[in-house]
Amino acid sequence: MSGGPRELTLYLRRWCHLCDELLAALEPLIAGQGVSVREIDIDEHEEYEDAYGEHIPVLCAGERELCRHRLDEQAVRAYLLESRA
C-alpha cells in the first residue's frame, strides 16, 4: 500500500449497539493516524443488505474485511502498519 489517503468503511445500522461499541473502540486506535472512517448505514443503502444483513458491524479497508461484530485490534493495527509503508 502507498502513503495516499487511508479510509476504512464501517457497515452498520444506527440502532445497533455492537456498531456503537466497535466505533468507540476504533476511534482511539486510529486517532492521529491519518485514517478516516466512512460509515454506511445499511438501512439507508439496501444494496448492502444481502452482503451484511444482520452480520454487522463490518469494518473494511477497501475490499478487505478487517473485522465483523467486534473490533479486531490486531487486524486494524496490521492494516495501519501496512498502509503506512
Backbone as JSON Lines, residues from 0, in Angstrom:
{"i":0,"aa":"M","n":[0.84,-1.18,0.0],"ca":[0.0,0.0,0.0],"c":[0.88,1.24,0.0]}
{"i":1,"aa":"S","n":[0.33,2.33,-0.46],"ca":[1.13,3.54,-0.53],"c":[0.66,4.55,0.49]}
{"i":2,"aa":"G","n":[1.35,5.69,0.53],"ca":[1.07,6.69,1.53],"c":[-0.07,7.63,1.2]}
{"i":3,"aa":"G","n":[-1.0,7.25,0.33],"ca":[-2.14,8.09,-0.01],"c":[-3.15,8.13,1.13]}
{"i":4,"aa":"P","n":[-4.29,8.78,0.87],"ca":[-5.32,8.84,1.91],"c":[-5.78,7.44,2.29]}
{"i":5,"aa":"R","n":[-6.0,7.27,3.57],"ca":[-6.43,5.96,4.07],"c":[-7.85,6.09,4.61]}
{"i":6,"aa":"E","n":[-8.7,5.17,4.17],"ca":[-10.09,5.2,4.6],"c":[-10.56,3.8,4.94]}
{"i":7,"aa":"L","n":[-11.23,3.7,6.07],"ca":[-11.9,2.47,6.46],"c":[-13.39,2.67,6.21]}
{"i":8,"aa":"T","n":[-14.07,1.59,5.92],"ca":[-15.52,1.65,5.74],"c":[-16.16,0.79,6.81]}
{"i":9,"aa":"L","n":[-17.11,1.39,7.53],"ca":[-17.83,0.68,8.57],"c":[-19.28,0.53,8.14]}
{"i":10,"aa":"Y","n":[-19.68,-0.72,7.89],"ca":[-21.07,-1.02,7.56],"c":[-21.8,-1.24,8.87]}
{"i":11,"aa":"L","n":[-22.88,-0.51,9.07],"ca":[-23.56,-0.51,10.36],"c":[-25.04,-0.25,10.2]}
{"i":12,"aa":"R","n":[-25.72,-0.29,11.32],"ca":[-27.1,0.17,11.45],"c":[-27.09,1.13,12.63]}
{"i":13,"aa":"R","n":[-27.74,2.25,12.5],"ca":[-27.7,3.29,13.55],"c":[-28.22,2.8,14.89]}
{"i":14,"aa":"W","n":[-29.12,1.83,14.9],"ca":[-29.71,1.35,16.15],"c":[-28.9,0.22,16.79]}
{"i":15,"aa":"C","n":[-27.8,-0.17,16.19],"ca":[-27.03,-1.34,16.6],"c":[-26.02,-1.0,17.7]}
{"i":16,"aa":"H","n":[-26.17,-1.59,18.88],"ca":[-25.24,-1.3,19.97],"c":[-23.85,-1.86,19.7]}
{"i":17,"aa":"L","n":[-23.73,-2.99,19.0],"ca":[-22.4,-3.51,18.66],"c":[-21.67,-2.55,17.73]}
{"i":18,"aa":"C","n":[-22.43,-1.9,16.85],"ca":[-21.83,-0.92,15.94],"c":[-21.27,0.26,16.74]}
{"i":19,"aa":"D","n":[-22.04,0.74,17.7],"ca":[-21.58,1.83,18.56],"c":[-20.32,1.43,19.32]}
{"i":20,"aa":"E","n":[-20.31,0.21,19.84],"ca":[-19.15,-0.27,20.61],"c":[-17.91,-0.4,19.73]}
{"i":21,"aa":"L","n":[-18.07,-0.93,18.52],"ca":[-16.93,-1.07,17.63],"c":[-16.36,0.3,17.27]}
{"i":22,"aa":"L","n":[-17.22,1.24,16.93],"ca":[-16.76,2.58,16.57],"c":[-16.06,3.26,17.75]}
{"i":23,"aa":"A","n":[-16.6,3.12,18.95],"ca":[-15.97,3.72,20.13],"c":[-14.6,3.12,20.4]}
{"i":24,"aa":"A","n":[-14.44,1.82,20.18],"ca":[-13.14,1.17,20.39],"c":[-12.17,1.49,19.25]}
{"i":25,"aa":"L","n":[-12.69,1.72,18.05],"ca":[-11.84,2.01,16.89],"c":[-11.24,3.41,16.96]}
{"i":26,"aa":"E","n":[-12.01,4.37,17.4],"ca":[-11.58,5.77,17.36],"c":[-10.23,6.02,18.02]}
{"i":27,"aa":"P","n":[-9.98,5.52,19.24],"ca":[-8.66,5.76,19.82],"c":[-7.53,5.04,19.08]}
{"i":28,"aa":"L","n":[-7.83,3.92,18.44],"ca":[-6.82,3.17,17.69],"c":[-6.32,3.95,16.47]}
{"i":29,"aa":"I","n":[-7.23,4.68,15.82],"ca":[-6.86,5.37,14.59],"c":[-6.57,6.85,14.8]}
{"i":30,"aa":"A","n":[-6.78,7.35,16.03],"ca":[-6.54,8.76,16.3],"c":[-5.11,9.14,15.94]}
{"i":31,"aa":"G","n":[-4.96,10.2,15.18],"ca":[-3.64,10.68,14.8],"c":[-2.95,9.86,13.73]}
{"i":32,"aa":"Q","n":[-3.65,8.9,13.15],"ca":[-3.05,8.01,12.15],"c":[-3.36,8.44,10.71]}
{"i":33,"aa":"G","n":[-4.14,9.5,10.54],"ca":[-4.49,9.94,9.2],"c":[-5.45,9.01,8.49]}
{"i":34,"aa":"V","n":[-6.32,8.39,9.27],"ca":[-7.29,7.44,8.72],"c":[-8.69,7.99,8.96]}
{"i":35,"aa":"S","n":[-9.5,7.98,7.92],"ca":[-10.89,8.38,8.07],"c":[-11.78,7.14,8.07]}
{"i":36,"aa":"V","n":[-12.97,7.3,8.62],"ca":[-13.93,6.2,8.65],"c":[-15.19,6.66,7.92]}
{"i":37,"aa":"R","n":[-15.53,5.93,6.9],"ca":[-16.77,6.18,6.16],"c":[-17.81,5.23,6.72]}
{"i":38,"aa":"E","n":[-18.88,5.78,7.26],"ca":[-19.95,4.98,7.84],"c":[-21.06,4.79,6.82]}
{"i":39,"aa":"I","n":[-21.44,3.54,6.58],"ca":[-22.54,3.24,5.67],"c":[-23.63,2.52,6.45]}
{"i":40,"aa":"D","n":[-24.76,3.2,6.62],"ca":[-25.91,2.63,7.31],"c":[-26.67,1.77,6.3]}
{"i":41,"aa":"I","n":[-26.66,0.47,6.51],"ca":[-27.28,-0.41,5.52],"c":[-28.81,-0.31,5.52]}
{"i":42,"aa":"D","n":[-29.38,0.33,6.54],"ca":[-30.82,0.59,6.49],"c":[-31.13,1.65,5.44]}
{"i":43,"aa":"E","n":[-30.17,2.51,5.14],"ca":[-30.34,3.56,4.14],"c":[-29.8,3.16,2.77]}
{"i":44,"aa":"H","n":[-29.06,2.07,2.71],"ca":[-28.44,1.61,1.46],"c":[-28.73,0.12,1.29]}
{"i":45,"aa":"E","n":[-29.92,-0.18,0.8],"ca":[-30.37,-1.58,0.74],"c":[-29.51,-2.45,-0.16]}
{"i":46,"aa":"E","n":[-28.68,-1.86,-1.01],"ca":[-27.8,-2.67,-1.85],"c":[-26.78,-3.47,-1.03]}
{"i":47,"aa":"Y","n":[-26.59,-3.1,0.23],"ca":[-25.66,-3.82,1.1],"c":[-26.35,-4.86,1.98]}
{"i":48,"aa":"E","n":[-27.67,-4.93,1.93],"ca":[-28.43,-5.82,2.79],"c":[-28.04,-7.29,2.6]}
{"i":49,"aa":"D","n":[-27.93,-7.73,1.37],"ca":[-27.59,-9.14,1.12],"c":[-26.2,-9.47,1.64]}
{"i":50,"aa":"A","n":[-25.27,-8.57,1.48],"ca":[-23.89,-8.83,1.9],"c":[-23.73,-8.82,3.41]}
{"i":51,"aa":"Y","n":[-24.45,-7.93,4.1],"ca":[-24.21,-7.75,5.53],"c":[-25.4,-8.08,6.41]}
{"i":52,"aa":"G","n":[-26.61,-7.77,5.98],"ca":[-27.81,-8.11,6.73],"c":[-27.66,-7.88,8.22]}
{"i":53,"aa":"E","n":[-27.77,-8.95,8.98],"ca":[-27.64,-8.86,10.44],"c":[-26.2,-9.09,10.91]}
{"i":54,"aa":"H","n":[-25.29,-9.26,9.99],"ca":[-23.89,-9.53,10.33],"c":[-23.1,-8.23,10.41]}
{"i":55,"aa":"I","n":[-23.55,-7.36,11.26],"ca":[-22.92,-6.06,11.41],"c":[-22.48,-5.87,12.84]}
{"i":56,"aa":"P","n":[-21.58,-5.0,13.11],"ca":[-20.85,-4.15,12.18],"c":[-19.78,-4.93,11.42]}
{"i":57,"aa":"V","n":[-19.42,-4.4,10.26],"ca":[-18.33,-4.94,9.46],"c":[-17.41,-3.78,9.12]}
{"i":58,"aa":"L","n":[-16.13,-3.94,9.42],"ca":[-15.13,-2.91,9.14],"c":[-14.24,-3.4,8.02]}
{"i":59,"aa":"C","n":[-14.13,-2.58,6.97],"ca":[-13.34,-2.96,5.79],"c":[-12.32,-1.89,5.45]}
{"i":60,"aa":"A","n":[-11.23,-2.35,4.86],"ca":[-10.23,-1.47,4.25],"c":[-10.27,-1.82,2.77]}
{"i":61,"aa":"G","n":[-10.93,-1.0,1.99],"ca":[-11.15,-1.36,0.59],"c":[-12.04,-2.59,0.53]}
{"i":62,"aa":"E","n":[-11.6,-3.6,-0.2],"ca":[-12.34,-4.85,-0.32],"c":[-12.01,-5.84,0.81]}
{"i":63,"aa":"R","n":[-11.04,-5.5,1.62],"ca":[-10.55,-6.39,2.67],"c":[-11.35,-6.21,3.96]}
{"i":64,"aa":"E","n":[-11.97,-7.28,4.42],"ca":[-12.7,-7.23,5.68],"c":[-11.71,-7.36,6.83]}
{"i":65,"aa":"L","n":[-11.72,-6.38,7.72],"ca":[-10.82,-6.41,8.88],"c":[-11.48,-7.09,10.07]}
{"i":66,"aa":"C","n":[-12.76,-6.83,10.28],"ca":[-13.45,-7.47,11.4],"c":[-14.95,-7.37,11.23]}
{"i":67,"aa":"R","n":[-15.62,-8.22,11.98],"ca":[-17.08,-8.33,11.93],"c":[-17.57,-8.54,13.36]}
{"i":68,"aa":"H","n":[-18.61,-7.86,13.73],"ca":[-19.27,-7.95,15.05],"c":[-18.48,-7.24,16.15]}
{"i":69,"aa":"R","n":[-17.22,-7.56,16.33],"ca":[-16.39,-6.95,17.37],"c":[-15.1,-6.44,16.74]}
{"i":70,"aa":"L","n":[-14.5,-5.44,17.35],"ca":[-13.24,-4.9,16.84],"c":[-12.13,-5.92,16.99]}
{"i":71,"aa":"D","n":[-11.4,-6.15,15.92],"ca":[-10.2,-6.98,15.95],"c":[-9.02,-6.01,15.92]}
{"i":72,"aa":"E","n":[-8.53,-5.66,17.11],"ca":[-7.46,-4.67,17.21],"c":[-6.23,-5.1,16.43]}
{"i":73,"aa":"Q","n":[-5.9,-6.37,16.47],"ca":[-4.72,-6.87,15.77],"c":[-4.84,-6.64,14.27]}
{"i":74,"aa":"A","n":[-6.01,-6.9,13.7],"ca":[-6.22,-6.71,12.26],"c":[-6.13,-5.23,11.9]}
{"i":75,"aa":"V","n":[-6.69,-4.37,12.73],"ca":[-6.64,-2.93,12.46],"c":[-5.2,-2.42,12.58]}
{"i":76,"aa":"R","n":[-4.49,-2.86,13.61],"ca":[-3.08,-2.44,13.75],"c":[-2.24,-2.92,12.57]}
{"i":77,"aa":"A","n":[-2.49,-4.13,12.1],"ca":[-1.76,-4.65,10.93],"c":[-2.06,-3.79,9.71]}
{"i":78,"aa":"Y","n":[-3.32,-3.42,9.52],"ca":[-3.68,-2.54,8.4],"c":[-2.96,-1.2,8.53]}
{"i":79,"aa":"L","n":[-2.93,-0.63,9.72],"ca":[-2.28,0.66,9.92],"c":[-0.79,0.58,9.57]}
{"i":80,"aa":"L","n":[-0.13,-0.49,9.98],"ca":[1.29,-0.66,9.65],"c":[1.5,-0.85,8.15]}
{"i":81,"aa":"E","n":[0.71,-1.71,7.54],"ca":[0.84,-1.98,6.1],"c":[0.57,-0.75,5.26]}
{"i":82,"aa":"S","n":[-0.44,0.0,5.63],"ca":[-0.86,1.14,4.81],"c":[0.04,2.36,5.01]}
{"i":83,"aa":"R","n":[0.87,2.33,6.02],"ca":[1.8,3.42,6.26],"c":[3.0,3.35,5.33]}
{"i":84,"aa":"A","n":[3.32,2.15,4.87],"ca":[4.51,1.93,4.04],"c":[4.39,2.57,2.68]}
